């Protein structure tokens, strides 16, 4: 299971608010990478956030055994992308396509093999970074494996880990590119997203929680282990938006620039 992430800063606010652009990227990028989509794109504009600066667009498309998510924060002038898929894909081309759609002054991307158990916890600094991303890889999975039971767990999950749901869970059943059965679940939260892919035939599962708000890892990890029991072979917490405190766009220069014509009066 390959997991690609990209964080972009100091881009164009108009692009981050462009619903049609987000829709096009969710449709065109999987096609360009020859990845099989399992649903139409789901695009959710979000302008009534718990924190005003968190307004933007959250969007995703399920792929055959994985997903592609985009979160844009127009006020913060930043975006975050995740693509997870059971088969290899062209990460350089993916980087190019994302940077073409959302040109930013600064972008960082990472690729990890979720099956290699080689992921390492990265330092997460609440004063410096944008937010944490928790990944769990589970073998001998004994949690919910039907669409109904997974929906019920996901419906209750955000409040149990102190997150704010902005949609009801989306659960589908399908097959990965190799023919293996898979059940995928996603719910968008005000803080970003929660996702799960369960492969019943091999009793494996892959879970993700990405949040723009920092959380109590012990509390969240305990709740997730109870909801998705099994052998948690990897539990990794990494920082998204490293050095965001330095990269975030301040509003004062923009205001002064917009008033520049006054200097000629």
Secondary structure as GFF3:
##gff-version 3
##sequence-region A 1 265
A	DSSP	beta_strand	2	11	.	.	.	ID=ss1
A	DSSP	alpha_helix	13	16	.	.	.	ID=ss2
A	DSSP	alpha_helix	19	32	.	.	.	ID=ss3
A	DSSP	beta_strand	42	46	.	.	.	ID=ss4
A	DSSP	three_ten_helix	52	54	.	.	.	ID=ss5
A	DSSP	beta_strand	56	63	.	.	.	ID=ss6
A	DSSP	beta_strand	66	73	.	.	.	ID=ss7
A	DSSP	beta_strand	78	85	.	.	.	ID=ss8
A	DSSP	alpha_helix	91	101	.	.	.	ID=ss9
A	DSSP	beta_strand	104	113	.	.	.	ID=ss10
A	DSSP	beta_strand	131	139	.	.	.	ID=ss11
A	DSSP	alpha_helix	147	160	.	.	.	ID=ss12
A	DSSP	beta_strand	170	175	.	.	.	ID=ss13
A	DSSP	beta_strand	181	189	.	.	.	ID=ss14
A	DSSP	beta_strand	192	199	.	.	.	ID=ss15
A	DSSP	beta_strand	204	211	.	.	.	ID=ss16
A	DSSP	alpha_helix	217	227	.	.	.	ID=ss17
A	DSSP	beta_strand	231	240	.	.	.	ID=ss18
A	DSSP	alpha_helix	244	247	.	.	.	ID=ss19
A	DSSP	alpha_helix	251	258	.	.	.	ID=ss20
A	DSSP	three_ten_helix	260	264	.	.	.	ID=ss21
###
